[in-house]
Amino acid sequence: MLLTLDQVQIVRYPKSQYRFSALTSAVAVILTWIFGFVALVPPLTPVGRGWNVFASNSLCLGLDLQSVEDPGWPYSLTVFVFIIGTLYLVTGFGQLSIYR
C-alpha cells in the first residue's frame, strides 16, 4: 500500500510540490512494522491462549469461518477480513487511479 501511495503521488500529480522525503518514508515503514507487531500480539498474550487461531485448520491460516464459537474468531475476522480487505481496496483504488 505504501508503494501505491507513492506511485499515485508521482504518476497522478507529477508537478506537485509535495514529495515523500526519506524521513516520511522511514516513518511510514516503521509505523507499518509497529502496526504488524501490534496486530500479532493478541494471540500470543495470556488472553489469547485458548484461541486456537492458527491451529483451527490444516493450512495454518488464521481465518476459520467454520466455527464461530471459537474465542479467537472476532480477532481473525477483524484482522483477515476487515484490515487486510481495507488494505487491498486502498491499494486497488490507488492502482486504478494511476491507470485512468
C-alpha positions in Angstrom: 0.0 0.0 0.0 2.9 2.4 0.8 4.3 1.8 -2.7 0.9 2.5 -4.3 0.5 5.8 -2.3 4.0 6.8 -3.6 3.2 5.8 -7.2 -0.2 7.7 -7.1 1.5 10.8 -5.9 4.2 10.6 -8.6 2.2 9.5 -11.5 -1.1 11.3 -10.9 0.5 14.6 -9.7 3.9 14.8 -11.3 4.2 18.6 -10.9 3.1 18.6 -7.3 5.3 20.5 -4.8 5.0 17.7 -2.2 7.2 14.6 -2.5 7.8 11.9 0.0 11.1 12.5 1.7 13.4 9.9 3.1 12.2 10.8 6.6 8.5 10.4 5.7 9.2 7.1 4.0 11.2 5.8 7.0 8.4 6.9 9.4 5.8 5.1 7.2 7.8 1.9 7.1 8.4 2.0 10.9 4.7 2.6 11.6 3.8 -0.3 9.2 6.2 -2.6 11.2 4.8 -1.4 14.5 1.2 -2.0 13.3 2.2 -5.5 12.2 3.7 -6.4 15.5 0.7 -4.9 17.4 -1.7 -7.0 15.3 0.4 -10.1 16.1 0.5 -9.6 19.9 -3.1 -10.6 20.9 -2.9 -14.3 20.1 0.4 -14.5 21.9 -0.8 -13.0 25.2 -2.5 -14.9 28.0 -5.8 -13.5 26.9 -5.4 -15.3 23.5 -4.0 -18.5 24.9 -7.2 -20.6 24.2 -8.0 -19.0 20.9 -6.5 -21.7 18.6 -6.3 -19.1 15.9 -3.7 -20.8 13.6 -4.4 -24.4 14.7 -8.0 -24.4 13.5 -7.4 -25.7 10.0 -4.7 -27.7 8.2 -3.5 -24.7 6.2 -2.4 -22.8 9.4 -4.5 -19.8 8.2 -5.8 -17.6 11.0 -9.2 -17.3 9.4 -11.6 -20.0 10.4 -15.1 -19.4 9.0 -16.4 -22.8 10.0 -16.6 -22.3 13.8 -18.0 -19.1 15.1 -17.8 -20.4 18.7 -14.0 -20.2 18.9 -12.9 -17.4 21.2 -10.4 -16.1 18.7 -13.0 -15.8 15.9 -13.5 -12.0 16.3 -9.8 -11.3 16.1 -9.4 -13.4 13.0 -12.4 -11.7 11.3 -11.1 -8.3 12.2 -7.5 -8.9 11.0 -8.0 -11.1 8.0 -11.3 -9.6 6.6 -11.6 -6.0 7.7 -8.0 -4.8 8.0 -6.4 -6.8 5.1 -9.5 -6.2 3.0 -9.3 -2.5 3.5 -5.6 -2.5 2.6 -6.4 -4.4 -0.6 -9.1 -2.0 -1.5 -7.0 1.1 -0.9 -4.2 -0.5 -3.0 -6.6 -1.4 -5.7 -8.2 2.0 -5.9 -4.8 3.6 -5.9 -3.7 1.4 -8.8 -6.9 2.2 -10.7 -6.3 5.9 -10.2 -2.8 5.6 -11.6 -4.0 4.0 -14.9 -7.1 6.1 -15.5 
